[in-house]
């Protein structure tokens, strides 16, 4: 039971990364400046990619348990 609670917390972390990446990308879509693309491509994409990778790792961990 403790392992499932830990996985639940880890899924929340992955979801938080995905949501924060989407918020960063949404903000940069309305910001008309060359730096906005760098923030979009740098921070936004890294947050979303990190969230997806963590999510996939946690699914594999859950299947093994």
N, C-alpha and C positions, 0 to 999 in steps of 0.2 A: 504494500500500500504506500509506503514511503517513497518507493521508486516512481510510482505513478504521479505522486504529488510533485516530485522533483521534475519529471518530464513535463507536467502541466506548467510549471514555472518557466521551464526552458522554451516551451512553445510560445508562452507570452512574450519572452524576450525576442524571439524570432519575429513575432507579429509586430512588436514595437519597432524593430528595425525596418520592417517593410513599410509600416505606416509613416514613420519619420522620413524615410526615403521618398515616399509619394508626396508628402507635404513639402519637402525641399524642392522636388521637381515641379510641383504646382506653383510654388512661389516664384521660381525662376522663369516659368512660362510667362508671367505677367511683368517681369522686370526686363526692360529694354536697355541692356548694357552688355558689352562684350564679356564682362566677367560673369554674367549670368550663365553663359554656356559652360564656362569652366566649372562653376559650382554645380550645374546640372550634371555634367559628365563626370566630374570628380566625386563630389560628396553624394549626390543623389543616387547615382548608379552603384557606387560602392555599398551604400546602405541597403539598397534593394537586393543586390547580389549577395551580400552577407546574410540577409534575412532568409533568402531562398536556400542558400547552402546550409545554414543552420537548421532550417525546417526539414530539409531532406536528411540530414544527419540524424536528427531527432526521430524521424520516422523509422530509420533503420534501427536505432537503439530500441525503439518501442517494440519492433518486430522481434528482436532478439530476447526481450524480457518475457 
